Amino acid sequence: MIADPGSGSARQPPGAAPRCVPLWCGSVAIHPGLPAIGALRSLAALGRLATPFLLRPGRRSPAIGPSALLLLPALLLQVAAVALLLLSAAAALVLTLAPGSLDRLLPALPHLLQATWRPPAGLPLPAPGPLLLLAAGGGALAFAQQRRRLAEGRWRPWLLLAVILLLIVLINAINVVISFLVRDVDNSLVAYDTAGFRRSLALYALCLVLALPVRAVQRWAIPRLALFWRAWLSRDLLHRWLKGRAFYRLDPVGDDDPAAIDNPDQRISQDADEVTGTSLSLSVEALEAVITCAGFAAVLWSINARLALVLLGYATVATTLIAVAARRLERLNRDQLRLEADFRYGLVHIRNNSEAIAFYRGEAQEAREGQRRLGAAIGNADRLILWEALVSVVQTSYGAFSDFLPWLVLAPLFFAHRVEFGVFGQAGLAYAQVLTSLSYVVDNIDRLAAIAASIRRLDDFQARLTAITGLPSPGSVATSAVLRVRHADLRPPGSDRLLIRDLSLVIEPGVRLLVVGPSGCGKTSLLRLLSGLWPPSAGVVERPPPGEMMFVPQKPYLPLGSLRQQLSYPRPAEPGCDGFSDTDLRRALEAVQLPELLHRYPNVDVRHDWPRVLSPGEQQRLAFARILLHAPRFVVLDEATSALDLATEEALYGALVQTPAALVSVAHRSTLRRFHGHVLELDGSGGWHLS
């Protein structure tokens, strides 16, 4: 039955501020007034995206904490220890097989290894090698302490990352050896030393053969790790987007709303792909640049300290200057992503509503809106091209002026007979490696700016999902065997407008309630309240469990899939898996006067574009077939027969009233009153009347 009939009375003055305004959609601002992301902020955002992939968040462990940050240096220590052991073993093997060869090829290496494994003479200090092994053991203990957070396959990306780091160290060690071989080849040519030339060339070829599989495995491991990350991140974002109706609550308020999350589909698919693939590639390349710079800077320092200092100063100044342009490029790239997505969404909107636009003859209006969105994207792209051209000019000038630096520094030393001729080739190779490493930011400023924009979009989206799912409802919501509303106030989310004041009613199975009132009075909003899409701003709403209640909007939702999936939605469509049999589907279609649908599409498992195949009336009859199949205890209908003729409407409602389900209907047709025992009339100012 329906209790508490009569007009609602306010418990607070009309127009007064609500006791609790729900934080919804655009009212949750995560980063108000956020400027362009700097390097540290981008790294922090990237860490928030990567840490849950690498470590399972625990109840007491935050998504990003000291434990997560300490595992990275722990991994580096273990990789360094393994690389040192491999290098020492390789050197020992060479000394055993060919004594004296290292003294000719790399004269400093035996002394360096000896200093690594033996304590310094005359100093009470431990040897660096054993100390590194001890630190690596501590790193292994750190991973052991986090073993529970490494469950569910999260150890795999750490293993791949360790392999990638080890390969980087190995390839750089090979390159350092090649630089000395280049020196020996040049010296052999100048000295007409045929035997020395052949020996150095054979070793050079051996290093190239060893480097090929190392590079091949590295080229496989990096995109494989990125694919792991992308799959996990997209699944996690998709799960959180669909959890707790976050996809509904994040619906943008408007194109110009700064707090709105635009194009969540692009963020889950395209941005997630770009962030995982590009950011991992950039991170590995940056780490490789650091290791390469350190290794070949040592080579340059062994040749001439002045050359190393001049190169370092030149690259540092140029890198600082070019980094200033990164902020502007990052903002332009972020805007370009948003504007391109808005333009694409406008085109999809035209495609999805082509028939309605054709009926209205609205091509001119749609063309103006499309031109507006396209013009915004083109204008921003024009500014982006200008800035990218300026950065490209600086990059080209930077490389051109740096080509003759080694000659300026080394030529006087060569003429003074202080260096060999082979040093020029070695210095050129080492200089190119160091310059490339130091110029990494300069050469990749456009990629860094573009990925910073995607990182910010994805980080904002993830933060908004976290904030939305953690928001409490202003009113109280409980589960009950009946649909009960007690002293509830209803306001649109984020708005102060009072639609319904102090509503109290109880709807039991078998009760049929018709909601009427002028347009805009809040009839559909009341259905959102009863269905759980909107919380009450005050009061209590008790609802039956989700499986016992079904909502039918004016435009039924038709999911992607077959006719069986249309009728079974949201339950599984497979027979025997809580799905419906072919006989059940046929009876439901016959009950809603759609038997010809089976003649047109006899195979109910074939997929079609159903919103385009079925007319609006057929779609509404299909929604009634769902009701008859699922047999919910409570049915909420919002203008569910607006596209049907009166005879069909009477037949469908006649079938519904034969069921024990409770009905709550919104309708403008007076012909539906005879199918309902109670009428709730809303006036749009908060008042209501039940008869």
C-alpha positions in Angstrom: 0.0 0.0 0.0 0.9 3.7 -0.2 1.2 5.5 3.2 1.2 9.1 4.2 -1.0 10.6 1.5 -1.4 14.3 1.2 0.6 17.4 0.3 4.2 17.5 1.3 5.3 20.2 3.8 8.8 21.6 4.0 10.9 21.2 7.1 13.0 24.2 6.1 12.1 27.5 4.4 11.7 27.4 0.7 14.8 28.3 -1.2 17.0 27.7 1.8 20.4 26.1 1.2 20.3 22.4 1.3 21.7 20.7 4.4 24.1 18.7 2.3 24.8 19.3 -1.4 26.1 16.1 -3.0 29.5 16.2 -4.5 28.9 15.1 -8.0 30.3 15.3 -11.5 31.7 18.7 -11.9 31.6 19.7 -8.2 34.6 17.5 -7.4 37.7 19.5 -8.4 40.9 17.5 -8.1 43.4 20.0 -9.3 41.8 23.5 -9.4 43.9 26.0 -11.3 46.6 23.4 -12.0 49.4 25.0 -14.2 51.4 23.1 -16.8 53.0 20.0 -15.3 56.7 20.2 -14.5 59.1 17.3 -14.7 58.7 16.4 -11.0 54.9 16.6 -11.1 54.8 14.5 -14.2 57.0 11.9 -12.5 54.7 11.9 -9.5 51.6 11.4 -11.6 53.4 8.6 -13.5 54.3 7.0 -10.2 50.6 7.1 -9.1 49.7 5.3 -12.4 52.5 2.7 -12.2 52.7 1.8 -8.5 49.4 -0.2 -8.3 50.6 -2.2 -11.3 53.9 -3.0 -9.7 52.6 -3.5 -6.1 49.2 -4.6 -4.9 47.8 -1.9 -2.7 47.2 -3.1 0.8 44.9 -2.0 3.6 47.8 -0.4 5.4 50.0 0.3 2.5 49.1 3.4 0.4 49.2 3.2 -3.4 52.5 5.2 -3.3 54.7 4.9 -0.3 58.3 4.5 0.9 58.1 0.8 0.3 57.2 1.2 -3.4 59.9 3.9 -3.9 62.7 1.8 -2.2 62.2 -1.2 -4.4 63.4 0.6 -7.4 66.9 1.4 -6.0 66.9 -2.1 -4.5 66.4 -3.5 -8.0 69.1 -1.3 -9.4 71.6 -2.6 -6.8 70.8 -6.2 -7.6 71.2 -5.6 -11.3 74.5 -3.8 -10.7 75.7 -6.7 -8.6 74.8 -9.2 -11.3 76.5 -7.1 -14.0 79.7 -6.8 -11.8 79.8 -10.6 -11.3 79.3 -11.2 -15.1 82.0 -8.6 -15.9 84.5 -10.1 -13.4 83.8 -13.7 -14.7 84.3 -12.6 -18.3 87.6 -10.8 -17.4 88.8 -13.9 -15.5 87.9 -16.1 -18.5 89.8 -13.9 -20.9 92.9 -13.7 -18.6 92.8 -17.5 -18.4 92.5 -18.2 -22.1 94.6 -15.3 -23.4 97.0 -13.9 -20.7 98.0 -10.3 -21.3 95.3 -9.6 -23.9 93.4 -7.3 -21.5 96.6 -5.3 -20.9 96.8 -4.6 -24.6 93.1 -4.0 -25.2 91.8 -2.4 -22.0 94.9 -1.7 -19.8 92.9 -0.1 -17.1 90.3 -2.9 -16.7 92.5 -5.4 -14.7 93.5 -2.7 -12.2 89.9 -1.5 -11.9 88.6 -5.0 -11.2 91.4 -5.5 -8.7 90.4 -2.3 -6.9 86.8 -3.4 -6.9 87.4 -6.7 -5.1 90.2 -5.7 -2.8 90.1 -3.1 0.1 92.0 0.1 -0.6 95.6 -0.1 0.6 96.3 1.8 3.8 92.6 2.7 4.4 90.2 0.9 6.9 87.5 0.7 4.2 85.8 -2.4 2.7 86.2 -3.3 -0.9 83.5 -1.8 -3.2 82.6 -5.2 -4.8 81.6 -7.0 -1.6 79.9 -3.9 -0.3 77.8 -3.8 -3.5 76.9 -7.5 -3.1 75.9 -6.8 0.5 73.7 -3.9 -0.6 72.1 -6.2 -3.3 71.4 -8.7 -0.6 69.6 -6.0 1.4 67.6 -5.2 -1.8 66.6 -8.9 -2.1 65.3 -8.7 1.5 63.3 -5.6 0.6 61.6 -7.6 -2.1 61.0 -10.5 0.3 59.3 -8.2 2.7 56.9 -7.1 0.0 56.2 -10.6 -1.3 52.5 -10.4 -0.5 52.1 -7.2 -2.5 54.0 -8.9 -5.4 51.3 -11.6 -5.6 48.8 -11.9 -8.5 51.5 -11.9 -11.1 53.0 -8.5 -10.0 56.5 -10.1 -9.8 56.5 -10.5 -13.6 57.0 -6.8 -14.5 59.8 -6.6 -11.9 61.5 -9.5 -13.5 61.1 -8.0 -17.0 62.4 -4.7 -15.7 65.4 -6.4 -14.1 66.2 -8.1 -17.4 65.9 -4.8 -19.3 68.2 -3.0 -16.9 70.8 -5.8 -17.1 70.7 -5.7 -20.9 71.3 -1.9 -20.8 74.4 -2.4 -18.7 75.7 -5.2 -20.9 75.2 -3.3 -24.1 77.0 -0.2 -22.7 79.9 -2.3 -21.5 80.2 -3.7 -25.1 80.0 -0.2 -26.5 82.8 0.9 -24.2 85.0 -2.0 -25.4 84.2 -1.1 -29.0 85.4 2.5 -28.4 88.8 1.1 -27.5 88.8 -1.2 -30.5 88.1 1.8 -32.7 91.2 3.5 -31.3 93.3 0.4 -31.9 92.0 0.0 -35.5 93.0 3.6 -36.3 96.4 3.2 -34.6 97.0 0.0 -36.5 96.2 1.7 -39.8 98.5 4.6 -39.1 101.3 2.3 -38.0 100.8 -0.1 -40.9 100.4 -2.9 -38.3 98.6 -5.6 -40.3 98.5 -8.2 -37.4 97.2 -5.6 -34.9 94.6 -4.4 -37.4 93.3 -7.9 -38.0 93.2 -8.7 -34.3 91.3 -5.5 -33.4 88.9 -6.0 -36.3 88.2 -9.6 -35.3 87.5 -8.5 -31.7 85.3 -5.6 -33.1 83.3 -8.2 -35.1 82.9 -10.4 -32.0 81.5 -7.5 -30.0 79.0 -6.7 -32.7 77.9 -10.4 -32.8 77.5 -10.4 -29.0 75.5 -7.1 -29.1 72.9 -8.3 -31.6 71.1 -10.8 -29.3 71.3 -8.4 -26.4 69.6 -5.6 -28.4 67.1 -8.1 -29.8 66.0 -9.3 -26.4 65.9 -5.6 -25.2 63.7 -4.7 -28.1 61.3 -7.5 -27.2 61.3 -7.0 -23.4 60.4 -3.2 -23.4 57.2 -3.4 -25.5 56.2 -6.7 -23.7 56.4 -4.9 -20.3 54.5 -2.0 -21.8 51.8 -4.4 -23.0 51.5 -5.9 -19.5 51.1 -2.5 -18.0 48.6 -1.3 -20.7 46.4 -4.4 -20.2 46.4 -4.0 -16.4 45.8 -0.2 -16.5 42.9 -0.4 -19.0 41.2 -3.2 -17.2 41.6 -1.3 -13.9 40.3 1.9 -15.3 37.4 0.1 -17.0 36.5 -1.7 -13.8 36.6 1.5 -11.7 34.7 3.5 -14.4 31.8 1.0 -14.3 31.9 0.5 -10.5 29.4 2.3 -8.5 27.9 4.1 -11.6 31.0 6.2 -11.8 30.5 6.4 -15.6 27.1 8.1 -14.9 28.4 10.4 -12.2 31.3 11.5 -14.3 29.2 12.5 -17.2 30.5 16.0 -18.3 28.4 19.0 -17.3 29.4 20.9 -20.5 32.2 21.5 -22.9 33.4 24.5 -21.1 33.2 23.1 -17.6 36.8 23.0 -16.3 36.0 20.3 -13.7 34.4 17.9 -16.2 36.2 14.8 -17.3 35.9 14.8 -21.1 36.1 11.7 -23.3 36.7 9.0 -20.7 36.6 6.5 -23.6 39.7 8.1 -25.1 41.5 8.1 -21.7 40.8 4.4 -21.1 41.9 3.4 -24.6 44.2 5.8 -26.3 45.7 7.7 -23.4 46.3 4.4 -21.5 48.1 3.0 -24.5 50.2 6.1 -25.0 51.1 6.5 -21.4 52.2 2.9 -20.9 54.1 2.5 -24.2 55.7 5.9 -24.5 56.4 6.6 -20.9 58.1 3.2 -20.4 60.1 3.7 -23.6 61.1 7.2 -22.5 62.0 6.0 -18.9 64.2 3.2 -20.2 65.8 5.4 -22.8 66.5 8.1 -20.1 68.1 5.5 -17.8 70.1 4.1 -20.7 71.2 7.7 -21.4 72.4 8.1 -17.8 74.4 4.8 -17.9 75.8 5.6 -21.4 76.8 9.1 -20.3 78.6 7.8 -17.2 80.4 5.1 -19.1 81.6 7.2 -22.0 82.3 10.3 -19.8 84.8 8.1 -18.1 86.3 7.2 -21.5 86.5 10.9 -22.3 88.0 11.8 -19.0 90.7 9.1 -19.5 91.5 10.8 -22.9 91.3 14.5 -21.7 89.6 16.1 -18.7 89.2 19.4 -20.5 87.2 17.8 -23.3 84.8 16.1 -20.9 84.2 19.4 -19.0 83.7 21.5 -22.1 81.2 19.0 -23.5 79.3 18.7 -20.2 79.0 22.5 -19.8 77.8 23.0 -23.4 75.2 20.3 -23.2 73.9 21.5 -19.8 73.4 25.1 -20.9 71.6 24.0 -24.2 69.4 21.5 -22.4 68.4 24.1 -19.8 67.4 26.6 -22.5 65.4 24.1 -24.6 63.6 22.8 -21.5 61.9 26.2 -21.1 59.9 25.5 -24.2 58.6 22.2 -22.7 55.9 23.9 -20.6 54.3 25.6 -23.6 54.5 22.5 -25.8 53.0 20.4 -23.0 50.0 22.7 -22.7 49.5 22.8 -26.5 49.7 19.0 -26.8 47.2 18.6 -23.9 44.7 21.0 -25.6 45.2 19.3 -28.9 44.2 15.9 -27.4 41.1 17.4 -25.9 40.1 19.3 -29.0 40.6 16.4 -31.4 38.6 14.2 -29.1 35.8 16.8 -29.0 35.7 17.0 -32.8 35.6 13.2 -33.1 32.8 13.0 -30.6 30.8 15.5 -32.6 31.1 13.4 -35.7 30.1 10.3 -33.8 27.1 12.2 -32.4 26.0 13.0 -35.9 26.3 9.4 -37.0 24.4 8.1 -34.0 21.5 10.6 -34.6 21.5 10.7 -38.3 17.8 10.0 -38.7 16.7 12.6 -36.2 19.0 15.2 -37.9 17.6 14.3 -41.3 14.0 14.7 -40.1 14.8 18.1 -38.6 16.8 19.2 -41.7 19.5 20.2 -39.2 22.5 19.7 -41.5 23.3 23.5 -41.4 23.4 23.6 -37.6 25.4 20.4 -37.3 27.8 21.8 -39.9 28.3 25.0 -37.9 28.9 23.0 -34.8 31.3 20.7 -36.6 33.2 23.6 -38.1 33.5 25.2 -34.7 35.0 22.1 -33.2 37.3 21.6 -36.2 38.4 25.3 -36.2 39.4 25.0 -32.5 41.5 21.9 -33.2 43.1 23.5 -36.3 43.9 26.7 -34.5 45.6 25.0 -31.7 47.4 22.7 -34.1 48.7 25.8 -35.9 50.2 27.1 -32.7 51.6 23.7 -31.9 53.4 23.6 -35.3 54.9 27.0 -34.7 56.4 26.0 -31.4 57.6 22.6 -32.6 59.4 24.4 -35.5 61.1 26.8 -33.1 62.2 23.8 -30.9 63.4 22.0 -34.1 65.6 25.0 -35.1 67.2 25.0 -31.6 67.8 21.3 -31.8 69.4 21.5 -35.2 71.6 24.4 -34.1 72.6 22.6 -31.0 73.9 19.6 -32.9 75.6 21.6 -35.7 77.7 23.8 -33.3 78.8 20.8 -31.3 80.3 18.7 -34.1 83.7 20.4 -34.1 84.2 20.6 -30.3 86.4 17.4 -30.0 88.7 18.7 -32.8 89.2 22.1 -31.1 90.2 20.4 -27.9 92.2 17.4 -29.2 94.0 18.9 -32.2 96.5 20.9 -30.1 97.3 17.8 -28.0 97.9 15.7 -31.1 100.2 18.3 -32.7 102.1 18.3 -29.4 102.4 14.5 -29.6 100.6 14.0 -26.4 97.8 11.7 -27.8 97.8 9.1 -30.5 95.8 9.4 -33.8 93.5 6.7 -32.8 92.3 8.8 -29.9 90.4 11.0 -32.4 88.2 8.1 -33.5 87.7 7.0 -29.9 86.9 10.5 -28.7 84.5 11.1 -31.6 82.6 7.9 -30.8 82.6 8.6 -27.0 81.7 12.2 -27.7 78.8 11.2 -29.8 77.5 8.9 -27.2 77.9 11.4 -24.4 76.3 14.2 -26.5 73.4 12.0 -27.4 72.9 11.1 -23.7 73.1 14.7 -22.5 70.9 15.9 -25.3 68.2 13.3 -24.5 65.8 15.9 -23.2 66.5 18.3 -26.1 66.0 15.6 -28.7 62.8 14.3 -27.2 61.2 17.4 -25.9 58.2 17.0 -28.2 57.7 13.4 -27.0 58.1 14.4 -23.4 55.6 17.3 -23.8 53.1 15.1 -25.5 53.3 12.3 -23.0 53.1 14.8 -20.1 49.7 15.8 -21.4 48.5 12.2 -21.6 49.9 11.5 -18.1 48.0 14.4 -16.7 44.7 13.4 -18.4 45.0 9.9 -17.1 46.1 10.9 -13.6 43.2 13.3 -13.4 40.8 10.6 -14.6 42.1 8.1 -12.0 41.9 10.7 -9.2 38.4 11.6 -10.1 37.3 8.0 -10.2 38.9 7.6 -6.7 37.1 10.7 -5.4 33.7 9.8 -7.0 33.6 6.2 -5.6 34.5 7.5 -2.1 31.8 10.1 -1.9 29.1 9.5 0.7 25.4 9.9 -0.2 23.8 13.0 1.5 20.7 11.0 2.4 20.3 7.5 3.8 19.8 4.6 1.5 18.9 1.1 2.7 17.8 -2.2 1.3 14.2 -3.4 2.0 11.6 -5.8 0.7 9.5 -2.8 -0.3 10.1 0.5 -2.0 9.9 3.1 0.9 10.6 6.8 0.9 10.6 8.6 4.2 10.7 12.4 4.4 13.0 12.7 1.4 14.0 15.9 -0.3 15.2 15.8 -3.9 17.5 18.2 -5.6 19.5 17.7 -8.8 23.1 16.8 -8.0 25.2 19.9 -7.6 22.1 22.2 -7.7 20.2 24.0 -5.0 16.8 23.7 -6.8 14.3 21.8 -4.7 12.2 19.5 -6.9 10.4 17.5 -4.2 10.0 18.3 -0.5 9.3 15.9 2.4 8.1 13.0 0.2 6.9 9.9 2.1 5.4 6.8 0.5 5.6 3.1 0.5 5.2 0.9 -2.6 4.6 -2.8 -2.1 4.4 -5.5 -4.7 1.1 -5.3 -6.6 0.8 -1.5 -6.1 0.6 0.6 -9.3 1.5 4.3 -9.1 1.2 6.9 -11.9 3.4 10.0 -11.6 2.0 13.1 -13.4 2.8 16.8 -13.6 3.9 19.6 -15.9 7.1 19.2 -17.9 10.1 20.0 -15.9 8.5 19.3 -12.5 10.8 16.5 -11.6 8.9 13.3 -12.7 12.0 11.7 -14.3 14.1 13.0 -11.4 11.8 11.1 -9.0 12.4 7.9 -10.9 16.1 8.5 -10.7 15.7 8.8 -6.9 13.7 5.6 -6.7 16.1 3.7 -9.0 19.2 4.8 -7.0 20.8 7.0 -9.7 20.3 10.2 -7.5 20.6 10.2 -3.8 18.2 12.2 -1.6 19.5 15.5 -0.3 17.7 14.6 3.0 15.6 11.7 4.3 15.7 8.0 3.8 15.1 5.8 0.7 14.7 2.0 1.1 14.9 0.0 -2.1 14.7 -3.7 -2.9 17.8 -5.5 -4.1 19.0 -4.6 -7.6 17.8 -7.9 -9.1 14.2 -7.2 -8.0 13.8 -3.8 -9.6 14.0 -2.8 -13.3 14.0 0.6 -14.8 12.7 1.3 -18.4 13.5 4.7 -19.9 11.7 6.4 -22.7 14.6 5.4 -25.1 15.4 1.8 -24.2 19.1 0.9 -24.0 20.2 -1.7 -26.6 23.6 -3.1 -25.9 26.1 -4.3 -28.5 25.3 -7.9 -29.3 22.7 -10.4 -30.6 18.9 -10.4 -30.2 19.3 -12.9 -27.4 21.5 -10.4 -25.6 19.0 -7.6 -26.1 16.3 -9.6 -24.4 18.5 -11.1 -21.7 20.2 -7.8 -20.7 21.6 -7.4 -18.0 21.6 -11.1 -17.3 24.0 -13.5 -19.1 22.6 -14.4 -22.5 23.8 -18.1 -22.7 21.2 -20.7 -22.0 22.0 -22.8 -19.0 24.1 -20.0 -17.4 21.2 -18.2 -15.8 20.1 -17.2 -19.3 16.8 -17.7 -21.2 16.0 -20.5 -23.7 14.8 -19.9 -27.2 11.3 -20.8 -26.1 11.3 -18.1 -23.4 12.5 -15.5 -25.9 9.7 -16.5 -28.4 7.0 -16.3 -25.8 8.2 -12.9 -24.6 8.2 -11.5 -28.2 4.8 -12.8 -28.9 3.4 -11.2 -25.7 4.6 -7.8 -26.8 3.4 -8.3 -30.4 6.8 -8.8 -31.9 6.6 -12.3 -33.4 7.7 -11.1 -36.8 11.1 -10.2 -35.3 11.9 -13.9 -35.2 10.9 -14.2 -38.8 13.1 -11.4 -39.9 16.0 -12.6 -37.7 15.5 -16.3 -37.1 19.0 -16.7 -35.6 18.8 -14.9 -32.3 22.6 -15.1 -31.8 23.5 -13.0 -34.9 24.7 -9.5 -34.1 23.1 -6.5 -35.6 23.1 -2.7 -35.1 19.8 -2.9 -33.3 19.3 0.8 -32.6 19.3 1.4 -36.4 17.5 -1.8 -37.3 14.6 -1.4 -34.9 12.1 1.4 -34.9 11.5 3.4 -31.7 8.2 1.5 -31.2 9.9 -1.8 -31.6 12.6 -0.8 -29.2 10.0 0.0 -26.6 8.2 -3.3 -27.1 11.5 -5.0 -26.8 12.0 -3.3 -23.4 8.6 -4.7 -22.3 9.7 -8.2 -23.4 12.7 -7.8 -21.1 10.3 -7.1 -18.2 8.2 -10.2 -18.9 11.4 -12.3 -19.1 13.0 -11.1 -15.9 9.8 -10.8 -13.9 11.1 -8.2 -11.4 9.0 -7.4 -8.3 9.2 -3.7 -9.0 9.1 -1.9 -12.4 9.8 1.8 -13.0 8.7 3.1 -16.4 9.5 6.6 -17.8 7.3 7.4 -20.8 8.0 3.8 -21.9 5.1 3.7 -24.4 5.5 7.2 -25.9 6.3 5.7 -29.4 3.4 3.3 -29.4 -0.2 3.5 -30.5 -3.0 3.3 -28.0 -3.9 -0.2 -28.8 -0.4 -1.5 -28.4 0.1 0.5 -25.2 -3.1 -1.0 -23.8 -1.9 -4.5 -24.7 1.5 -4.1 -23.1 0.2 -2.6 -19.9 -2.5 -5.2 -19.8 0.2 -7.8 -19.8 2.1 -6.1 -17.0 -0.9 -5.7 -14.7 -1.4 -9.5 -14.9 2.0 -9.9 -13.1 2.4 -9.4 -9.3 5.0 -6.6 -9.9 4.6 -3.1 -8.5 4.5 -0.4 -11.2 5.7 3.2 -11.0 5.0 5.0 -14.3 5.6 8.4 -15.6 3.2 9.3 -18.5 1.4 12.2 -20.0 -1.4 10.1 -21.6 -4.6 10.0 -19.5 -5.4 6.5 -20.9 -2.8 5.0 -18.5 -4.7 6.1 -15.4 -7.0 3.0 -15.5 -3.9 0.7 -15.2 -2.8 2.4 -11.9 -4.5 2.6 -8.6 -2.7 5.7 -7.3 -1.7 9.0 -8.8 1.2 11.1 -7.5 1.0 14.7 -8.9 4.1 17.0 -8.7 3.9 20.8 -9.0 7.6 21.5 -9.7 8.0 23.7 -6.7 8.6 21.0 -4.1 4.9 20.2 -3.5 3.2 17.0 -4.3 -0.3 15.4 -3.9 -1.2 11.7 -3.7 -4.7 10.5 -4.7 
